[in-house]
Amino acid sequence: MATILIKNLPDELLKELKRLKVELGCRTWAELLAKLVESRTILLNEDRLEEMRIGVRGFLELRDAVSSKWVGRPTVLEETRRSRGHGAE
């Protein structure tokens, strides 16, 4: 079996990996790695989730603000002219 060497791992990440190893009942690091790869689950903490929620809210507010300024469906030609400063109306 091959060996994997990981250098310069931040202490916070190492603590989280150790916690997961115990929580998932893995005896070896290889078992933990196998379970993480098989699960394909992204583990997020509450702070990161809240940042993502704020970002999504901001994006949706921006979408509403931009959409409210459009009178109808813009065409590619109108948007190209507008972006080049030709003032298509």
C-alpha positions, 0 to 999 in steps of 0.5 A: 500500500502506498504512503501519503505524506502531508506537510505543513498542515494547519493545527486547526485542520489537524484537530478537525481531522482528528475529531472526524476520525474519532466521530466516524470510528476510523482506526487509521488515517487511511480509513478516514480518507477513504470515508471522506472520499466515498461520502463526497460530503462537504463539511462546513462549520456554522461561521462558513454557512452564515457567510454563504447565506449572507453572500446568497442574500446579497446576490439575490438583492443585487439580482432584484436591483438589476432586474427592476431597471430592465424594462423588457428582455434585453437583446444581445445587440442592445446590451452590446451597444450599451456596454460600448457606450453607444446608448441604445434605447 
